[in-house]
Amino acid sequence: MYSRTQNENGSYNTRCLDCFMTVASCVETERELDLLEAHHICPEKALAELLAQERAAEARAASN
Ligand SMILES: [Zn+2]
């Protein structure tokens, strides 16, 4: 999820709603926003995935 805002000069900013990091600012086109958002590596999502993997490993260990 991203929060897009528009500047007075018509350019855009976009912020990640998971880690609240500004992904890009002063972007000219929405097409460029799409690309920049797609390339954002979110530390919050990476952490959540890591924790999910650990929980899955623990569940496997507990069932053995
Ligand atoms: Zn993020």
N, CA, C, O and the ligand as a Tripos MOL2 file, in Angstrom:
@<TRIPOS>MOLECULE
protein
  257   255    65     0     0
PROTEIN
NO_CHARGES

@<TRIPOS>ATOM
      1 N           0.8420   -1.2020    0.0000 N.3       1 MET1
      2 CA          0.0000    0.0000    0.0000 C.3       1 MET1
      3 C           0.8780    1.2550    0.0000 C.2       1 MET1
      4 O           1.8470    1.3540    0.7530 O.2       1 MET1
      5 N           0.5220    2.1900   -0.8470 N.am      2 TYR2
      6 CA          1.2900    3.4260   -0.9450 C.3       2 TYR2
      7 C           0.3580    4.6300   -0.8580 C.2       2 TYR2
      8 O          -0.7920    4.5850   -1.2940 O.2       2 TYR2
      9 N           0.8850    5.7000   -0.2860 N.am      3 SER3
     10 CA          0.1270    6.9370   -0.1910 C.3       3 SER3
     11 C           0.7600    7.9490   -1.1280 C.2       3 SER3
     12 O           1.9130    8.3430   -0.9500 O.2       3 SER3
     13 N          -0.0100    8.3680   -2.1340 N.am      4 ARG4
     14 CA          0.5110    9.3200   -3.1200 C.3       4 ARG4
     15 C          -0.0140   10.7130   -2.8370 C.2       4 ARG4
     16 O          -1.1900   10.9010   -2.5250 O.2       4 ARG4
     17 N           0.8740   11.6830   -2.9490 N.am      5 THR5
     18 CA          0.4610   13.0790   -2.8150 C.3       5 THR5
     19 C           1.0170   13.8480   -4.0020 C.2       5 THR5
     20 O           2.0070   13.4560   -4.6200 O.2       5 THR5
     21 N           0.3510   14.9500   -4.2980 N.am      6 GLN6
     22 CA          0.7860   15.7400   -5.4480 C.3       6 GLN6
     23 C           1.3250   17.0890   -4.9740 C.2       6 GLN6
     24 O           0.7340   17.7260   -4.1030 O.2       6 GLN6
     25 N           2.4250   17.5130   -5.5380 N.am      7 ASN7
     26 CA          3.0290   18.7980   -5.2000 C.3       7 ASN7
     27 C           2.3770   19.9280   -5.9910 C.2       7 ASN7
     28 O           1.6510   19.6910   -6.9570 O.2       7 ASN7
     29 N           2.6490   21.1520   -5.5680 N.am      8 GLU8
     30 CA          2.0660   22.3190   -6.2420 C.3       8 GLU8
     31 C           2.4610   22.4050   -7.7060 C.2       8 GLU8
     32 O           1.7010   22.9100   -8.5310 O.2       8 GLU8
     33 N           3.6490   21.9120   -8.0270 N.am      9 ASN9
     34 CA          4.1060   21.9620   -9.4270 C.3       9 ASN9
     35 C           3.6200   20.7760  -10.2560 C.2       9 ASN9
     36 O           4.0170   20.6180  -11.4110 O.2       9 ASN9
     37 N           2.7550   19.9370   -9.6630 N.am     10 GLY10
     38 CA          2.1620   18.8310  -10.4170 C.3      10 GLY10
     39 C           2.9160   17.5180  -10.3160 C.2      10 GLY10
     40 O           2.4300   16.4910  -10.7900 O.2      10 GLY10
     41 N           4.0930   17.5320   -9.7070 N.am     11 SER11
     42 CA          4.8360   16.2820   -9.5380 C.3      11 SER11
     43 C           4.2760   15.5130   -8.3360 C.2      11 SER11
     44 O           3.5220   16.0600   -7.5310 O.2      11 SER11
     45 N           4.6540   14.2460   -8.2310 N.am     12 TYR12
     46 CA          4.0910   13.3830   -7.1930 C.3      12 TYR12
     47 C           5.1390   12.9210   -6.1820 C.2      12 TYR12
     48 O           6.3300   12.8360   -6.4820 O.2      12 TYR12
     49 N           4.6590   12.6280   -4.9870 N.am     13 ASN13
     50 CA          5.4580   11.9230   -3.9800 C.3      13 ASN13
     51 C           4.7070   10.6400   -3.6500 C.2      13 ASN13
     52 O           3.4820   10.5900   -3.7520 O.2      13 ASN13
     53 N           5.4340    9.6130   -3.2570 N.am     14 THR14
     54 CA          4.7650    8.3970   -2.8060 C.3      14 THR14
     55 C           5.4660    7.8520   -1.5690 C.2      14 THR14
     56 O           6.6930    7.8650   -1.4650 O.2      14 THR14
     57 N           4.6530    7.3750   -0.6410 N.am     15 ARG15
     58 CA          5.1570    6.9020    0.6340 C.3      15 ARG15
     59 C           4.5910    5.5160    0.8950 C.2      15 ARG15
     60 O           3.4150    5.2560    0.6380 O.2      15 ARG15
     61 N           5.4320    4.6320    1.4050 N.am     16 CYS16
     62 CA          4.9930    3.2850    1.7340 C.3      16 CYS16
     63 C           4.2430    3.3100    3.0540 C.2      16 CYS16
     64 O           4.7480    3.8560    4.0350 O.2      16 CYS16
     65 N           3.0430    2.7280    3.1020 N.am     17 LEU17
     66 CA          2.2460    2.7360    4.3220 C.3      17 LEU17
     67 C           2.6280    1.6090    5.2710 C.2      17 LEU17
     68 O           2.1210    1.5490    6.3910 O.2      17 LEU17
     69 N           3.5130    0.7130    4.8410 N.am     18 ASP18
     70 CA          3.9790   -0.3500    5.7390 C.3      18 ASP18
     71 C           5.1590    0.1240    6.5770 C.2      18 ASP18
     72 O           5.1970   -0.1270    7.7810 O.2      18 ASP18
     73 N           6.1180    0.8020    5.9650 N.am     19 CYS19
     74 CA          7.3060    1.2490    6.7050 C.3      19 CYS19
     75 C           7.3760    2.7710    6.8210 C.2      19 CYS19
     76 O           8.2920    3.2970    7.4530 O.2      19 CYS19
     77 N           6.4250    3.4830    6.2240 N.am     20 PHE20
     78 CA          6.3380    4.9500    6.2690 C.3      20 PHE20
     79 C           7.5670    5.6380    5.6720 C.2      20 PHE20
     80 O           7.8760    6.7830    6.0020 O.2      20 PHE20
     81 N           8.2520    4.9260    4.8000 N.am     21 MET21
     82 CA          9.3940    5.4860    4.1110 C.3      21 MET21
     83 C           8.9070    6.2090    2.8520 C.2      21 MET21
     84 O           8.0080    5.7280    2.1620 O.2      21 MET21
     85 N           9.5060    7.3650    2.5590 N.am     22 THR22
     86 CA          9.1990    8.0300    1.2930 C.3      22 THR22
     87 C           9.9150    7.2650    0.1850 C.2      22 THR22
     88 O          11.1440    7.2270    0.1350 O.2      22 THR22
     89 N           9.1440    6.6670   -0.6850 N.am     23 VAL23
     90 CA          9.7120    5.8320   -1.7400 C.3      23 VAL23
     91 C          10.2680    6.7080   -2.8590 C.2      23 VAL23
     92 O          11.3180    6.4060   -3.4270 O.2      23 VAL23
     93 N           9.5630    7.7880   -3.1720 N.am     24 ALA24
     94 CA         10.0100    8.6850   -4.2300 C.3      24 ALA24
     95 C           9.3590   10.0430   -4.0390 C.2      24 ALA24
     96 O           8.2570   10.1470   -3.5000 O.2      24 ALA24
     97 N          10.0530   11.0850   -4.4890 N.am     25 SER25
     98 CA          9.4700   12.4220   -4.4350 C.3      25 SER25
     99 C           9.7790   13.1500   -5.7380 C.2      25 SER25
    100 O          10.7550   12.8460   -6.4240 O.2      25 SER25
    101 N           8.9290   14.1120   -6.0600 N.am     26 CYS26
    102 CA          9.0700   14.9150   -7.2870 C.3      26 CYS26
    103 C           9.0940   14.0380   -8.5430 C.2      26 CYS26
    104 O           9.8880   14.2590   -9.4570 O.2      26 CYS26
    105 N           8.2120   13.0460   -8.5670 N.am     27 VAL27
    106 CA          8.0950   12.1680   -9.7290 C.3      27 VAL27
    107 C           7.1380   12.8010  -10.7290 C.2      27 VAL27
    108 O           6.0900   13.3240  -10.3480 O.2      27 VAL27
    109 N           7.4990   12.7540  -12.0060 N.am     28 GLU28
    110 CA          6.7330   13.4790  -13.0270 C.3      28 GLU28
    111 C           5.4370   12.7770  -13.4420 C.2      28 GLU28
    112 O           4.4170   13.4310  -13.6580 O.2      28 GLU28
    113 N           5.4810   11.4420  -13.5530 N.am     29 THR29
    114 CA          4.3280   10.7310  -14.1090 C.3      29 THR29
    115 C           3.8670    9.5880  -13.1920 C.2      29 THR29
    116 O           4.6440    9.0650  -12.3940 O.2      29 THR29
    117 N           2.6010    9.2160  -13.3230 N.am     30 GLU30
    118 CA          2.0640    8.1050  -12.5410 C.3      30 GLU30
    119 C           2.6930    6.7810  -12.9610 C.2      30 GLU30
    120 O           2.8290    5.8570  -12.1590 O.2      30 GLU30
    121 N           3.0730    6.7090  -14.2340 N.am     31 ARG31
    122 CA          3.7390    5.5010  -14.7420 C.3      31 ARG31
    123 C           5.0620    5.2800  -13.9930 C.2      31 ARG31
    124 O           5.4080    4.1580  -13.6240 O.2      31 ARG31
    125 N           5.7820    6.3790  -13.7840 N.am     32 GLU32
    126 CA          7.0500    6.3160  -13.0580 C.3      32 GLU32
    127 C           6.8150    5.9380  -11.5930 C.2      32 GLU32
    128 O           7.6110    5.2140  -10.9930 O.2      32 GLU32
    129 N           5.7150    6.4370  -11.0270 N.am     33 LEU33
    130 CA          5.3480    6.0810   -9.6480 C.3      33 LEU33
    131 C           5.1490    4.5740   -9.5290 C.2      33 LEU33
    132 O           5.6230    3.9480   -8.5810 O.2      33 LEU33
    133 N           4.4430    3.9990  -10.5020 N.am     34 ASP34
    134 CA          4.1960    2.5530  -10.5030 C.3      34 ASP34
    135 C           5.5160    1.7900  -10.4570 C.2      34 ASP34
    136 O           5.6740    0.8430   -9.6870 O.2      34 ASP34
    137 N           6.4630    2.2200  -11.2950 N.am     35 LEU35
    138 CA          7.7610    1.5420  -11.3780 C.3      35 LEU35
    139 C           8.5400    1.6760  -10.0620 C.2      35 LEU35
    140 O           9.1020    0.7030   -9.5590 O.2      35 LEU35
    141 N           8.5620    2.8880   -9.5190 N.am     36 LEU36
    142 CA          9.3240    3.1260   -8.2910 C.3      36 LEU36
    143 C           8.7240    2.3490   -7.1160 C.2      36 LEU36
    144 O           9.4510    1.8060   -6.2840 O.2      36 LEU36
    145 N           7.3900    2.3040   -7.0590 N.am     37 GLU37
    146 CA          6.7290    1.5440   -5.9920 C.3      37 GLU37
    147 C           7.0180    0.0500   -6.1240 C.2      37 GLU37
    148 O           7.2080   -0.6500   -5.1300 O.2      37 GLU37
    149 N           7.0480   -0.4200   -7.3610 N.am     38 ALA38
    150 CA          7.3190   -1.8380   -7.6040 C.3      38 ALA38
    151 C           8.7350   -2.2100   -7.1640 C.2      38 ALA38
    152 O           8.9920   -3.3540   -6.7910 O.2      38 ALA38
    153 N           9.6530   -1.2390   -7.2070 N.am     39 HIS39
    154 CA         11.0500   -1.5170   -6.8460 C.3      39 HIS39
    155 C          11.3590   -1.2830   -5.3710 C.2      39 HIS39
    156 O          12.4830   -1.5160   -4.9270 O.2      39 HIS39
    157 N          10.3710   -0.8250   -4.6120 N.am     40 HIS40
    158 CA         10.6070   -0.5870   -3.1910 C.3      40 HIS40
    159 C          10.7420   -1.9180   -2.4650 C.2      40 HIS40
    160 O           9.8470   -2.7620   -2.5180 O.2      40 HIS40
    161 N          11.8770   -2.0940   -1.7850 N.am     41 ILE41
    162 CA         12.0570   -3.2860   -0.9550 C.3      41 ILE41
    163 C          11.7260   -2.8710    0.4620 C.2      41 ILE41
    164 O          12.4680   -2.1290    1.1040 O.2      41 ILE41
    165 N          10.6000   -3.3660    0.9310 N.am     42 CYS42
    166 CA         10.0630   -2.8790    2.1880 C.3      42 CYS42
    167 C          10.6630   -3.6360    3.3810 C.2      42 CYS42
    168 O          10.4860   -4.8490    3.4840 O.2      42 CYS42
    169 N          11.3690   -2.9430    4.2810 N.am     43 PRO43
    170 CA         11.9460   -3.6330    5.4430 C.3      43 PRO43
    171 C          10.8730   -4.2290    6.3460 C.2      43 PRO43
    172 O          11.0930   -5.2750    6.9570 O.2      43 PRO43
    173 N           9.7140   -3.5760    6.4380 N.am     44 GLU44
    174 CA          8.6300   -4.0900    7.2810 C.3      44 GLU44
    175 C           8.0920   -5.4070    6.7320 C.2      44 GLU44
    176 O           7.8290   -6.3450    7.4850 O.2      44 GLU44
    177 N           7.9320   -5.4650    5.4180 N.am     45 LYS45
    178 CA          7.4020   -6.6940    4.8080 C.3      45 LYS45
    179 C           8.4250   -7.8160    4.8960 C.2      45 LYS45
    180 O           8.0670   -8.9700    5.1290 O.2      45 LYS45
    181 N           9.7120   -7.4770    4.7070 N.am     46 ALA46
    182 CA         10.7800   -8.4780    4.7900 C.3      46 ALA46
    183 C          10.8040   -9.0740    6.1930 C.2      46 ALA46
    184 O          10.9470  -10.2850    6.3560 O.2      46 ALA46
    185 N          10.6640   -8.2150    7.2070 N.am     47 LEU47
    186 CA         10.6660   -8.6540    8.6030 C.3      47 LEU47
    187 C           9.4640   -9.5550    8.8800 C.2      47 LEU47
    188 O           9.6000  -10.5910    9.5310 O.2      47 LEU47
    189 N           8.3000   -9.1660    8.3910 N.am     48 ALA48
    190 CA          7.0910   -9.9540    8.6110 C.3      48 ALA48
    191 C           7.2300  -11.3370    7.9800 C.2      48 ALA48
    192 O           6.7920  -12.3350    8.5530 O.2      48 ALA48
    193 N           7.8470  -11.3910    6.7860 N.am     49 GLU49
    194 CA          8.0450  -12.6810    6.1270 C.3      49 GLU49
    195 C           9.0160  -13.5570    6.8990 C.2      49 GLU49
    196 O           8.8220  -14.7660    7.0290 O.2      49 GLU49
    197 N          10.0760  -12.9180    7.4150 N.am     50 LEU50
    198 CA         11.0730  -13.6360    8.2000 C.3      50 LEU50
    199 C          10.4360  -14.2420    9.4470 C.2      50 LEU50
    200 O          10.6910  -15.4000    9.7780 O.2      50 LEU50
    201 N           9.6120  -13.4640   10.1360 N.am     51 LEU51
    202 CA          8.9480  -13.9450   11.3500 C.3      51 LEU51
    203 C           7.9850  -15.0780   11.0240 C.2      51 LEU51
    204 O           7.8660  -16.0370   11.7870 O.2      51 LEU51
    205 N           7.3000  -14.9670    9.8890 N.am     52 ALA52
    206 CA          6.3680  -16.0190    9.4750 C.3      52 ALA52
    207 C           7.1230  -17.3130    9.2010 C.2      52 ALA52
    208 O           6.6560  -18.3990    9.5440 O.2      52 ALA52
    209 N           8.3110  -17.1880    8.5710 N.am     53 GLN53
    210 CA          9.1300  -18.3740    8.2910 C.3      53 GLN53
    211 C           9.6010  -19.0290    9.5810 C.2      53 GLN53
    212 O           9.6060  -20.2530    9.7100 O.2      53 GLN53
    213 N          10.0030  -18.1770   10.5470 N.am     54 GLU54
    214 CA         10.4650  -18.7100   11.8360 C.3      54 GLU54
    215 C           9.3430  -19.4350   12.5580 C.2      54 GLU54
    216 O           9.5520  -20.5020   13.1350 O.2      54 GLU54
    217 N           8.1450  -18.8500   12.5230 N.am     55 ARG55
    218 CA          6.9930  -19.4820   13.1750 C.3      55 ARG55
    219 C           6.6830  -20.8240   12.5280 C.2      55 ARG55
    220 O           6.3490  -21.7930   13.2100 O.2      55 ARG55
    221 N           6.7970  -20.8700   11.1900 N.am     56 ALA56
    222 CA          6.5260  -22.1170   10.4730 C.3      56 ALA56
    223 C           7.5550  -23.1750   10.8520 C.2      56 ALA56
    224 O           7.2140  -24.3450   11.0260 O.2      56 ALA56
    225 N           8.8220  -22.7590   10.9790 N.am     57 ALA57
    226 CA          9.8810  -23.6970   11.3530 C.3      57 ALA57
    227 C           9.6570  -24.2200   12.7650 C.2      57 ALA57
    228 O           9.8610  -25.4040   13.0300 O.2      57 ALA57
    229 N           9.2390  -23.3430   13.6710 N.am     58 GLU58
    230 CA          8.9710  -23.7450   15.0550 C.3      58 GLU58
    231 C           7.7950  -24.7190   15.1240 C.2      58 GLU58
    232 O           7.8060  -25.6770   15.8960 O.2      58 GLU58
    233 N           6.7850  -24.4530   14.3040 N.am     59 ALA59
    234 CA          5.6110  -25.3330   14.2720 C.3      59 ALA59
    235 C           6.0070  -26.7180   13.7780 C.2      59 ALA59
    236 O           5.5370  -27.7320   14.2940 O.2      59 ALA59
    237 N           6.8850  -26.7500   12.7630 N.am     60 ARG60
    238 CA          7.3660  -28.0320   12.2510 C.3      60 ARG60
    239 C           8.1640  -28.7720   13.3340 C.2      60 ARG60
    240 O           7.9920  -29.9760   13.5240 O.2      60 ARG60
    241 N           9.0400  -28.0410   14.0430 N.am     61 ALA61
    242 CA          9.8750  -28.6430   15.0890 C.3      61 ALA61
    243 C           9.0000  -29.1930   16.2160 C.2      61 ALA61
    244 O           9.2790  -30.2570   16.7690 O.2      61 ALA61
    245 N           7.9440  -28.4580   16.5480 N.am     62 ALA62
    246 CA          7.0720  -28.8650   17.6420 C.3      62 ALA62
    247 C           6.2720  -30.1140   17.2910 C.2      62 ALA62
    248 O           5.9350  -30.9000   18.1760 O.2      62 ALA62
    249 N           5.9660  -30.3040   16.0190 N.am     63 SER63
    250 CA          5.1310  -31.4390   15.6220 C.3      63 SER63
    251 C           5.9440  -32.7210   15.4460 C.2      63 SER63
    252 O           5.3780  -33.8050   15.3050 O.2      63 SER63
    253 N           7.2810  -32.5920   15.4540 N.am     64 ASN64
    254 CA          8.1110  -33.7820   15.2920 C.3      64 ASN64
    255 C           8.3570  -34.5240   16.5930 C.2      64 ASN64
    256 O           9.0420  -35.5470   16.5990 O.2      64 ASN64
    257 ZN          7.9190   -0.1130    2.7910 Zn       65 ZN65
@<TRIPOS>BOND
     1     1     2 1
     2     2     3 1
     3     3     4 2
     4     3     5 am
     5     5     6 1
     6     6     7 1
     7     7     8 2
     8     7     9 am
     9     9    10 1
    10    10    11 1
    11    11    12 2
    12    11    13 am
    13    13    14 1
    14    14    15 1
    15    15    16 2
    16    15    17 am
    17    17    18 1
    18    18    19 1
    19    19    20 2
    20    19    21 am
    21    21    22 1
    22    22    23 1
    23    23    24 2
    24    23    25 am
    25    25    26 1
    26    26    27 1
    27    27    28 2
    28    27    29 am
    29    29    30 1
    30    30    31 1
    31    31    32 2
    32    31    33 am
    33    33    34 1
    34    34    35 1
    35    35    36 2
    36    35    37 am
    37    37    38 1
    38    38    39 1
    39    39    40 2
    40    39    41 am
    41    41    42 1
    42    42    43 1
    43    43    44 2
    44    43    45 am
    45    45    46 1
    46    46    47 1
    47    47    48 2
    48    47    49 am
    49    49    50 1
    50    50    51 1
    51    51    52 2
    52    51    53 am
    53    53    54 1
    54    54    55 1
    55    55    56 2
    56    55    57 am
    57    57    58 1
    58    58    59 1
    59    59    60 2
    60    59    61 am
    61    61    62 1
    62    62    63 1
    63    63    64 2
    64    63    65 am
    65    65    66 1
    66    66    67 1
    67    67    68 2
    68    67    69 am
    69    69    70 1
    70    70    71 1
    71    71    72 2
    72    71    73 am
    73    73    74 1
    74    74    75 1
    75    75    76 2
    76    75    77 am
    77    77    78 1
    78    78    79 1
    79    79    80 2
    80    79    81 am
    81    81    82 1
    82    82    83 1
    83    83    84 2
    84    83    85 am
    85    85    86 1
    86    86    87 1
    87    87    88 2
    88    87    89 am
    89    89    90 1
    90    90    91 1
    91    91    92 2
    92    91    93 am
    93    93    94 1
    94    94    95 1
    95    95    96 2
    96    95    97 am
    97    97    98 1
    98    98    99 1
    99    99   100 2
   100    99   101 am
   101   101   102 1
   102   102   103 1
   103   103   104 2
   104   103   105 am
   105   105   106 1
   106   106   107 1
   107   107   108 2
   108   107   109 am
   109   109   110 1
   110   110   111 1
   111   111   112 2
   112   111   113 am
   113   113   114 1
   114   114   115 1
   115   115   116 2
   116   115   117 am
   117   117   118 1
   118   118   119 1
   119   119   120 2
   120   119   121 am
   121   121   122 1
   122   122   123 1
   123   123   124 2
   124   123   125 am
   125   125   126 1
   126   126   127 1
   127   127   128 2
   128   127   129 am
   129   129   130 1
   130   130   131 1
   131   131   132 2
   132   131   133 am
   133   133   134 1
   134   134   135 1
   135   135   136 2
   136   135   137 am
   137   137   138 1
   138   138   139 1
   139   139   140 2
   140   139   141 am
   141   141   142 1
   142   142   143 1
   143   143   144 2
   144   143   145 am
   145   145   146 1
   146   146   147 1
   147   147   148 2
   148   147   149 am
   149   149   150 1
   150   150   151 1
   151   151   152 2
   152   151   153 am
   153   153   154 1
   154   154   155 1
   155   155   156 2
   156   155   157 am
   157   157   158 1
   158   158   159 1
   159   159   160 2
   160   159   161 am
   161   161   162 1
   162   162   163 1
   163   163   164 2
   164   163   165 am
   165   165   166 1
   166   166   167 1
   167   167   168 2
   168   167   169 am
   169   169   170 1
   170   170   171 1
   171   171   172 2
   172   171   173 am
   173   173   174 1
   174   174   175 1
   175   175   176 2
   176   175   177 am
   177   177   178 1
   178   178   179 1
   179   179   180 2
   180   179   181 am
   181   181   182 1
   182   182   183 1
   183   183   184 2
   184   183   185 am
   185   185   186 1
   186   186   187 1
   187   187   188 2
   188   187   189 am
   189   189   190 1
   190   190   191 1
   191   191   192 2
   192   191   193 am
   193   193   194 1
   194   194   195 1
   195   195   196 2
   196   195   197 am
   197   197   198 1
   198   198   199 1
   199   199   200 2
   200   199   201 am
   201   201   202 1
   202   202   203 1
   203   203   204 2
   204   203   205 am
   205   205   206 1
   206   206   207 1
   207   207   208 2
   208   207   209 am
   209   209   210 1
   210   210   211 1
   211   211   212 2
   212   211   213 am
   213   213   214 1
   214   214   215 1
   215   215   216 2
   216   215   217 am
   217   217   218 1
   218   218   219 1
   219   219   220 2
   220   219   221 am
   221   221   222 1
   222   222   223 1
   223   223   224 2
   224   223   225 am
   225   225   226 1
   226   226   227 1
   227   227   228 2
   228   227   229 am
   229   229   230 1
   230   230   231 1
   231   231   232 2
   232   231   233 am
   233   233   234 1
   234   234   235 1
   235   235   236 2
   236   235   237 am
   237   237   238 1
   238   238   239 1
   239   239   240 2
   240   239   241 am
   241   241   242 1
   242   242   243 1
   243   243   244 2
   244   243   245 am
   245   245   246 1
   246   246   247 1
   247   247   248 2
   248   247   249 am
   249   249   250 1
   250   250   251 1
   251   251   252 2
   252   251   253 am
   253   253   254 1
   254   254   255 1
   255   255   256 2
@<TRIPOS>SUBSTRUCTURE
     1 MET1         2 RESIDUE 1 A MET
     2 TYR2         6 RESIDUE 1 A TYR
     3 SER3        10 RESIDUE 1 A SER
     4 ARG4        14 RESIDUE 1 A ARG
     5 THR5        18 RESIDUE 1 A THR
     6 GLN6        22 RESIDUE 1 A GLN
     7 ASN7        26 RESIDUE 1 A ASN
     8 GLU8        30 RESIDUE 1 A GLU
     9 ASN9        34 RESIDUE 1 A ASN
    10 GLY10       38 RESIDUE 1 A GLY
    11 SER11       42 RESIDUE 1 A SER
    12 TYR12       46 RESIDUE 1 A TYR
    13 ASN13       50 RESIDUE 1 A ASN
    14 THR14       54 RESIDUE 1 A THR
    15 ARG15       58 RESIDUE 1 A ARG
    16 CYS16       62 RESIDUE 1 A CYS
    17 LEU17       66 RESIDUE 1 A LEU
    18 ASP18       70 RESIDUE 1 A ASP
    19 CYS19       74 RESIDUE 1 A CYS
    20 PHE20       78 RESIDUE 1 A PHE
    21 MET21       82 RESIDUE 1 A MET
    22 THR22       86 RESIDUE 1 A THR
    23 VAL23       90 RESIDUE 1 A VAL
    24 ALA24       94 RESIDUE 1 A ALA
    25 SER25       98 RESIDUE 1 A SER
    26 CYS26      102 RESIDUE 1 A CYS
    27 VAL27      106 RESIDUE 1 A VAL
    28 GLU28      110 RESIDUE 1 A GLU
    29 THR29      114 RESIDUE 1 A THR
    30 GLU30      118 RESIDUE 1 A GLU
    31 ARG31      122 RESIDUE 1 A ARG
    32 GLU32      126 RESIDUE 1 A GLU
    33 LEU33      130 RESIDUE 1 A LEU
    34 ASP34      134 RESIDUE 1 A ASP
    35 LEU35      138 RESIDUE 1 A LEU
    36 LEU36      142 RESIDUE 1 A LEU
    37 GLU37      146 RESIDUE 1 A GLU
    38 ALA38      150 RESIDUE 1 A ALA
    39 HIS39      154 RESIDUE 1 A HIS
    40 HIS40      158 RESIDUE 1 A HIS
    41 ILE41      162 RESIDUE 1 A ILE
    42 CYS42      166 RESIDUE 1 A CYS
    43 PRO43      170 RESIDUE 1 A PRO
    44 GLU44      174 RESIDUE 1 A GLU
    45 LYS45      178 RESIDUE 1 A LYS
    46 ALA46      182 RESIDUE 1 A ALA
    47 LEU47      186 RESIDUE 1 A LEU
    48 ALA48      190 RESIDUE 1 A ALA
    49 GLU49      194 RESIDUE 1 A GLU
    50 LEU50      198 RESIDUE 1 A LEU
    51 LEU51      202 RESIDUE 1 A LEU
    52 ALA52      206 RESIDUE 1 A ALA
    53 GLN53      210 RESIDUE 1 A GLN
    54 GLU54      214 RESIDUE 1 A GLU
    55 ARG55      218 RESIDUE 1 A ARG
    56 ALA56      222 RESIDUE 1 A ALA
    57 ALA57      226 RESIDUE 1 A ALA
    58 GLU58      230 RESIDUE 1 A GLU
    59 ALA59      234 RESIDUE 1 A ALA
    60 ARG60      238 RESIDUE 1 A ARG
    61 ALA61      242 RESIDUE 1 A ALA
    62 ALA62      246 RESIDUE 1 A ALA
    63 SER63      250 RESIDUE 1 A SER
    64 ASN64      254 RESIDUE 1 A ASN
    65 ZN65       257 GROUP 0 **** ****
